[in-house]
Amino acid sequence: MEKEKIKISKGEIQLKVDATNWEEAIQVAAEPLLSEKKIRQGYVDEMINSVKELGPYIVIAPGLALGHARPSEDVEKTSFAIATLDEPVKFGNKDNDPVDIVVILASKTGTDHLELLQKLVKFLGEETQLQLLRQARTVEQANHISDLINEG
């Protein structure tokens, strides 16, 4: 049986959403995965608790947070979501705050997310595409970005 390819769906990219703090930013960014029942609220709580316990290690580059937790039974399907924030928020990372892009990574196992993560890193690693994401405002632009990531 061929392994299903993991893709970011068009509805999993939210643009210019509101969040007043880092916890809310993680919650809001995870909303599409919650509503699609790909994750349960327990996984969002695990992501938030990881930052509380370990510090803002998820802020991996200037303005970019990669919200994740260990593989969990609260993950129904390995998936990703991306949210750009209308106003950046501070996670407490002195080098890379404030954050205006939050990526959520939810994985059922330690390895099944790696293919999409590679595509995502390739996309986010290119400054022009990062700017495209930061400047996106419309559903059409979000759809274009999901196509770029999935083709990566």
C-alpha positions as CSV (number, residue, x, y, z in Angstrom):
1,M,0.0,0.0,0.0
2,E,1.4,3.4,-1.0
3,K,1.9,5.8,1.9
4,E,-0.5,8.8,1.6
5,K,1.3,12.0,0.8
6,I,0.8,14.7,3.5
7,K,-0.2,18.1,2.0
8,I,-1.2,21.4,3.5
9,S,-4.8,22.0,2.4
10,K,-6.0,25.4,1.3
11,G,-8.1,25.9,4.4
12,E,-5.2,25.3,6.6
13,I,-3.6,28.7,5.8
14,Q,-5.1,31.6,7.6
15,L,-4.0,35.2,6.9
16,K,-3.8,38.2,9.2
17,V,-5.6,36.6,12.2
18,D,-5.8,38.3,15.6
19,A,-4.0,37.1,18.6
20,T,-3.2,39.1,21.8
21,N,-0.4,36.8,23.1
22,W,1.6,33.7,22.1
23,E,-0.8,31.2,23.6
24,E,-3.7,32.6,21.7
25,A,-1.5,32.7,18.5
26,I,-0.9,28.9,18.9
27,Q,-4.6,28.3,19.6
28,V,-5.8,30.4,16.6
29,A,-3.2,28.9,14.2
30,A,-4.4,25.4,15.2
31,E,-8.1,26.1,14.6
32,P,-8.3,24.7,11.1
33,L,-6.9,21.4,12.3
34,L,-9.3,21.3,15.2
35,S,-12.3,22.0,13.0
36,E,-11.2,19.4,10.5
37,K,-10.8,16.9,13.4
38,K,-7.2,16.3,12.5
39,I,-6.2,17.1,16.1
40,R,-8.0,17.4,19.4
41,Q,-7.7,20.3,21.9
42,G,-5.3,18.2,24.0
43,Y,-2.6,18.6,21.4
44,V,-3.0,22.4,21.4
45,D,-2.6,22.2,25.2
46,E,0.5,20.0,24.8
47,M,2.1,22.6,22.4
48,I,1.4,25.4,24.9
49,N,2.7,23.4,27.9
50,S,5.9,22.6,25.9
51,V,6.7,26.3,25.6
52,K,5.8,26.9,29.2
53,E,8.2,24.1,30.3
54,L,11.0,24.6,27.8
55,G,10.8,28.2,26.9
56,P,10.2,29.8,23.5
57,Y,12.3,27.2,21.6
58,I,9.6,27.0,18.9
59,V,10.6,30.5,17.6
60,I,13.0,29.1,15.1
61,A,13.7,32.2,13.0
62,P,13.0,35.9,13.1
63,G,9.2,36.3,13.2
64,L,8.6,32.5,12.8
65,A,7.2,30.0,15.3
66,L,6.9,26.3,14.7
67,G,4.3,25.1,17.2
68,H,4.6,21.4,17.8
69,A,4.6,18.8,20.6
70,R,5.6,15.1,20.7
71,P,3.6,12.7,18.6
72,S,0.4,12.3,20.4
73,E,-2.9,10.3,20.5
74,D,-4.5,13.7,20.3
75,V,-3.3,13.8,16.7
76,E,-5.8,12.0,14.4
77,K,-4.0,12.8,11.2
78,T,-0.5,14.2,10.6
79,S,-1.0,17.7,9.4
80,F,0.1,21.3,9.2
81,A,-1.5,24.7,9.5
82,I,-0.1,28.2,9.0
83,A,-1.3,31.5,10.3
84,T,0.0,35.0,9.7
85,L,-0.8,37.4,12.5
86,D,-2.3,40.8,11.9
87,E,-0.1,42.1,14.8
88,P,3.1,40.3,15.8
89,V,3.2,38.8,19.3
90,K,6.1,38.1,21.6
91,F,6.9,34.6,22.6
92,G,9.9,35.6,24.9
93,N,12.6,34.8,22.4
94,K,15.0,37.7,22.5
95,D,16.6,36.9,19.2
96,N,13.6,36.2,17.0
97,D,10.6,38.0,18.6
98,P,8.1,39.3,17.7
99,V,6.4,36.5,15.7
100,D,4.0,37.2,12.8
101,I,4.0,33.6,11.3
102,V,2.9,30.6,13.3
103,V,3.2,27.1,11.7
104,I,1.5,24.2,13.5
105,L,2.9,20.8,13.0
106,A,0.9,17.8,14.3
107,S,2.4,14.4,13.9
108,K,1.1,10.9,14.7
109,T,4.6,9.4,14.6
110,G,8.1,10.6,14.8
111,T,8.7,10.4,11.1
112,D,5.5,10.7,9.1
113,H,5.6,14.5,9.0
114,L,9.2,14.8,7.6
115,E,8.2,15.0,3.9
116,L,5.9,18.0,4.3
117,L,8.3,19.5,6.8
118,Q,11.1,19.4,4.2
119,K,8.7,21.2,1.7
120,L,7.8,23.7,4.3
121,V,11.4,24.5,5.2
122,K,12.3,24.8,1.5
123,F,9.4,27.3,1.1
124,L,10.1,29.3,4.3
125,G,13.8,29.3,3.6
126,E,13.4,31.5,0.5
127,E,13.1,35.1,1.5
128,T,10.9,36.0,-1.5
129,Q,8.4,33.3,-0.5
130,L,8.5,34.3,3.1
131,Q,7.6,37.8,2.0
132,L,4.8,36.4,-0.2
133,L,3.4,34.8,2.8
134,R,3.7,37.9,5.0
135,Q,2.1,40.1,2.4
136,A,-0.7,37.7,1.5
137,R,-4.2,39.0,2.2
138,T,-6.7,37.0,0.0
139,V,-8.0,33.4,-0.2
140,E,-6.5,33.2,-3.7
141,Q,-3.0,34.1,-2.3
142,A,-3.4,31.6,0.5
143,N,-4.3,28.9,-2.1
144,H,-1.3,29.9,-4.2
145,I,1.0,29.5,-1.2
146,S,-0.4,26.0,-0.3
147,D,0.2,25.0,-4.0
148,L,3.8,26.3,-3.7
149,I,4.4,24.4,-0.5
150,N,2.9,21.1,-1.8
151,E,4.8,21.3,-5.0
152,G,8.1,22.0,-3.2
